[in-house]
């Protein structure tokens, strides 16, 4: 059997622990969540920029190849 004083104190201890956990979540984790979201959005913008640059580089390469092929075809026709 559990001591009757422990039965009276245990809910109070449980309440104190739960209140401390909630205080930690509100004061530490919630602001940290906003900071992480801001960094994630910055990283996403950076990734989109690099992807656009890579796409532009590929398009420039394809145009270069097409121009060289056109030059070769015009040289063969002459």
SELUM-911867 format. One record per atom (N, C-alpha, C, CB): residue number from 1; atom name; x negated, y, z negated. Coordinates in Angstrom, 1 decimal, m for minus. Glycine has a CB too. Layout:
<nodes>
NUM  CA  X  Y  Z
...
</nodes>
This chain:
<nodes>
1  N  m0.8  m1.2  0.0
1  CA  0.0  0.0  0.0
1  C  m0.9  1.3  0.0
1  CB  0.9  0.0  m1.2
2  N  m0.3  2.3  0.6
2  CA  m1.0  3.5  0.6
2  C  m0.6  4.4  m0.6
2  CB  m0.7  4.3  2.0
3  N  m1.6  5.1  m1.1
3  CA  m1.3  5.9  m2.2
3  C  m0.3  7.0  m1.9
3  CB  m2.7  6.6  m2.7
4  N  0.6  7.3  m2.8
4  CA  1.6  8.4  m2.5
4  C  1.1  9.7  m2.2
4  CB  2.6  8.5  m3.6
5  N  0.0  10.1  m2.8
5  CA  m0.6  11.4  m2.5
5  C  m1.2  11.4  m1.1
5  CB  m1.8  11.7  m3.5
6  N  m1.7  10.3  m0.6
6  CA  m2.2  10.2  0.8
6  C  m1.0  10.4  1.7
6  CB  m2.9  8.9  1.0
7  N  0.1  9.9  1.4
7  CA  1.3  10.0  2.2
7  C  1.8  11.5  2.3
7  CB  2.5  9.2  1.7
8  N  1.6  12.2  1.3
8  CA  1.9  13.6  1.3
8  C  0.9  14.5  2.0
8  CB  2.1  14.1  m0.2
9  N  m0.4  14.1  1.9
9  CA  m1.4  14.9  2.5
9  C  m1.6  14.6  3.9
9  CB  m2.7  14.7  1.7
10  N  m1.4  13.4  4.4
10  CA  m1.6  13.0  5.7
10  C  m0.9  13.9  6.8
10  CB  m1.2  11.5  5.9
11  N  0.4  14.2  6.6
11  CA  1.0  15.1  7.6
11  C  0.4  16.5  7.7
11  CB  2.5  15.2  7.3
12  N  m0.1  16.9  6.5
12  CA  m0.7  18.3  6.5
12  C  m2.0  18.2  7.3
12  CB  m0.9  18.7  5.0
13  N  m2.8  17.2  7.1
13  CA  m4.0  17.0  7.8
13  C  m3.8  16.9  9.3
13  CB  m4.8  15.8  7.2
14  N  m2.8  16.1  9.6
14  CA  m2.4  15.9  11.0
14  C  m2.0  17.3  11.7
14  CB  m1.2  14.9  11.2
15  N  m1.3  18.1  10.9
15  CA  m0.8  19.4  11.4
15  C  m2.1  20.3  11.6
15  CB  0.2  20.1  10.4
16  N  m3.0  20.3  10.7
16  CA  m4.2  21.1  10.7
16  C  m5.0  20.7  11.9
16  CB  m5.0  21.0  9.4
17  N  m5.2  19.4  12.2
17  CA  m6.0  19.0  13.3
17  C  m5.3  19.3  14.6
17  CB  m6.2  17.4  13.2
18  N  m4.0  19.2  14.7
18  CA  m3.3  19.5  15.9
18  C  m3.3  21.0  16.2
18  CB  m1.8  19.1  15.8
19  N  m3.2  21.8  15.1
19  CA  m3.3  23.3  15.3
19  C  m4.7  23.7  15.8
19  CB  m3.0  24.0  14.0
20  N  m5.7  23.1  15.2
20  CA  m7.1  23.4  15.6
20  C  m7.3  23.0  17.1
20  CB  m8.1  22.7  14.7
21  N  m6.8  21.8  17.5
21  CA  m6.9  21.4  18.9
21  C  m6.2  22.4  19.8
21  CB  m6.4  20.0  19.1
22  N  m5.0  22.8  19.4
22  CA  m4.3  23.8  20.3
22  C  m5.0  25.1  20.4
22  CB  m2.9  24.0  19.7
23  N  m5.6  25.5  19.2
23  CA  m6.3  26.8  19.2
23  C  m7.5  26.7  20.1
23  CB  m6.8  27.1  17.8
24  N  m8.2  25.5  20.1
24  CA  m9.4  25.3  21.0
24  C  m8.9  25.4  22.5
24  CB  m10.1  24.0  20.7
25  N  m7.8  24.7  22.8
25  CA  m7.4  24.7  24.2
25  C  m7.0  26.1  24.7
25  CB  m6.2  23.8  24.3
26  N  m6.4  26.9  23.8
26  CA  m5.9  28.2  24.2
26  C  m7.1  29.2  24.3
26  CB  m4.9  28.7  23.3
27  N  m8.0  29.1  23.4
27  CA  m9.1  30.1  23.3
27  C  m10.3  29.7  24.2
27  CB  m9.5  30.3  21.9
28  N  m10.6  28.4  24.4
28  CA  m11.8  28.0  25.2
28  C  m11.4  27.4  26.6
28  CB  m12.5  27.0  24.4
29  N  m10.6  26.4  26.6
29  CA  m10.4  25.7  27.8
29  C  m9.5  26.5  28.8
29  CB  m9.7  24.4  27.5
30  N  m8.5  27.2  28.4
30  CA  m7.7  28.0  29.3
30  C  m8.5  29.1  30.1
30  CB  m6.5  28.6  28.6
31  N  m9.3  29.9  29.4
31  CA  m10.1  30.9  30.1
31  C  m11.1  30.2  31.0
31  CB  m10.8  31.8  29.1
32  N  m11.7  29.1  30.5
32  CA  m12.7  28.4  31.3
32  C  m12.0  27.9  32.6
32  CB  m13.3  27.2  30.5
33  N  m10.8  27.5  32.5
33  CA  m10.0  27.0  33.7
33  C  m10.0  28.1  34.8
33  CB  m8.6  26.6  33.3
34  N  m9.7  29.4  34.3
34  CA  m9.7  30.5  35.3
34  C  m11.0  30.7  35.9
34  CB  m9.2  31.7  34.6
35  N  m12.1  30.6  35.1
35  CA  m13.4  30.8  35.6
35  C  m13.8  29.7  36.7
35  CB  m14.5  30.8  34.5
36  N  m13.4  28.5  36.4
36  CA  m13.7  27.4  37.3
36  C  m12.8  27.6  38.6
36  CB  m13.3  26.1  36.7
37  N  m11.6  28.1  38.5
37  CA  m10.8  28.3  39.7
37  C  m11.4  29.4  40.6
37  CB  m9.4  28.7  39.3
38  N  m11.9  30.4  39.9
38  CA  m12.5  31.5  40.7
38  C  m13.8  31.0  41.4
38  CB  m13.0  32.7  39.7
39  N  m14.6  30.2  40.8
39  CA  m15.8  29.7  41.4
39  C  m15.4  28.7  42.6
39  CB  m16.7  28.9  40.4
40  N  m14.4  27.9  42.3
40  CA  m13.9  27.0  43.4
40  C  m13.4  27.8  44.6
40  CB  m12.8  26.1  42.8
41  N  m12.7  28.9  44.4
41  CA  m12.2  29.7  45.5
41  C  m13.4  30.3  46.3
41  CB  m11.3  30.8  45.1
42  N  m14.4  30.7  45.5
42  CA  m15.6  31.3  46.2
42  C  m16.3  30.2  47.0
42  CB  m16.6  31.9  45.1
43  N  m16.4  29.0  46.5
43  CA  m17.1  27.9  47.2
43  C  m16.3  27.5  48.4
43  CB  m17.2  26.7  46.2
44  N  m15.0  27.6  48.3
44  CA  m14.1  27.2  49.4
44  C  m14.3  28.3  50.6
44  CB  m12.7  27.2  49.0
45  N  m14.4  29.5  50.2
45  CA  m14.6  30.6  51.2
45  C  m16.0  30.4  51.9
45  CB  m14.5  32.0  50.6
46  N  m17.0  30.1  51.1
46  CA  m18.3  29.9  51.6
46  C  m18.3  28.7  52.5
46  CB  m19.3  29.7  50.4
47  N  m17.6  27.6  52.2
47  CA  m17.6  26.5  53.0
47  C  m16.9  26.8  54.4
47  CB  m16.9  25.3  52.3
48  N  m15.8  27.5  54.3
48  CA  m15.1  27.9  55.5
48  C  m16.0  28.8  56.4
48  CB  m13.8  28.7  55.2
49  N  m16.8  29.7  55.8
49  CA  m17.7  30.5  56.6
49  C  m18.7  29.7  57.3
49  CB  m18.3  31.6  55.7
50  N  m19.3  28.7  56.6
50  CA  m20.4  27.9  57.2
50  C  m19.8  27.0  58.2
50  CB  m21.0  27.0  56.1
51  N  m18.6  26.5  58.0
51  CA  m17.9  25.7  59.1
51  C  m17.6  26.5  60.3
51  CB  m16.6  25.1  58.5
52  N  m17.2  27.8  60.2
52  CA  m17.0  28.6  61.3
52  C  m18.3  28.9  62.1
52  CB  m16.3  29.9  60.9
53  N  m19.4  29.1  61.3
53  CA  m20.7  29.3  61.9
53  C  m21.2  28.1  62.7
53  CB  m21.8  29.7  60.9
54  N  m21.0  26.9  62.1
54  CA  m21.3  25.7  62.8
54  C  m20.5  25.5  64.0
54  CB  m21.1  24.5  61.8
55  N  m19.2  25.8  64.0
55  CA  m18.4  25.6  65.1
55  C  m18.8  26.6  66.2
55  CB  m16.9  25.9  64.8
56  N  m19.2  27.8  65.9
56  CA  m19.6  28.8  66.9
56  C  m20.9  28.3  67.5
56  CB  m19.8  30.2  66.2
57  N  m21.8  27.8  66.7
57  CA  m23.1  27.3  67.2
57  C  m22.9  26.1  68.2
57  CB  m24.0  26.8  66.1
58  N  m21.9  25.2  67.9
58  CA  m21.6  24.1  68.8
58  C  m21.0  24.7  70.1
58  CB  m20.6  23.2  68.1
59  N  m20.1  25.7  70.0
59  CA  m19.6  26.2  71.2
59  C  m20.6  26.9  72.1
59  CB  m18.4  27.2  70.8
60  N  m21.5  27.6  71.4
60  CA  m22.6  28.2  72.2
60  C  m23.5  27.2  72.9
60  CB  m23.5  29.1  71.2
61  N  m23.7  26.1  72.2
61  CA  m24.5  25.0  72.8
61  C  m23.8  24.4  74.0
61  CB  m24.8  23.9  71.8
62  N  m22.5  24.2  73.9
62  CA  m21.7  23.7  75.0
62  C  m21.7  24.6  76.2
62  CB  m20.3  23.4  74.5
63  N  m21.6  25.9  75.9
63  CA  m21.6  26.9  77.0
63  C  m23.0  26.9  77.7
63  CB  m21.3  28.3  76.4
64  N  m24.0  26.8  76.9
64  CA  m25.4  26.7  77.4
64  C  m25.5  25.5  78.3
64  CB  m26.4  26.6  76.3
65  N  m25.0  24.4  77.9
65  CA  m25.1  23.2  78.7
65  C  m24.3  23.3  80.0
65  CB  m24.6  21.9  77.9
66  N  m23.1  23.9  79.9
66  CA  m22.3  24.2  81.1
66  C  m23.0  25.1  82.1
66  CB  m20.9  24.8  80.7
67  N  m23.6  26.2  81.6
67  CA  m24.4  27.1  82.4
67  C  m25.5  26.4  83.1
67  CB  m24.9  28.3  81.6
68  N  m26.3  25.6  82.4
68  CA  m27.4  24.9  83.0
68  C  m26.9  23.9  84.0
68  CB  m28.2  24.1  81.9
69  N  m25.8  23.2  83.8
69  CA  m25.2  22.3  84.8
69  C  m24.8  23.0  86.0
69  CB  m24.0  21.5  84.2
70  N  m24.2  24.2  85.8
70  CA  m23.8  25.0  87.0
70  C  m25.0  25.4  87.8
70  CB  m23.0  26.2  86.5
71  N  m26.1  25.8  87.1
71  CA  m27.3  26.2  87.8
71  C  m27.8  25.0  88.6
71  CB  m28.3  26.7  86.8
72  N  m27.8  23.9  88.0
72  CA  m28.3  22.7  88.7
72  C  m27.5  22.3  89.9
72  CB  m28.4  21.5  87.7
73  N  m26.2  22.5  89.8
73  CA  m25.3  22.2  90.9
73  C  m25.5  23.2  92.1
73  CB  m23.9  22.2  90.5
74  N  m25.7  24.5  91.7
74  CA  m25.9  25.5  92.7
74  C  m27.3  25.3  93.4
74  CB  m25.8  26.9  92.1
75  N  m28.3  24.8  92.7
75  CA  m29.6  24.5  93.3
75  C  m29.5  23.3  94.2
75  CB  m30.6  24.3  92.1
76  N  m28.7  22.3  93.9
76  CA  m28.6  21.2  94.7
76  C  m27.9  21.5  96.0
76  CB  m27.9  20.0  94.0
77  N  m26.9  22.4  96.0
77  CA  m26.2  22.8  97.1
77  C  m27.0  23.6  98.1
77  CB  m24.9  23.6  96.7
78  N  m28.0  24.3  97.6
78  CA  m28.8  25.1  98.5
78  C  m29.8  24.3  99.3
78  CB  m29.6  26.2  97.7
</nodes>
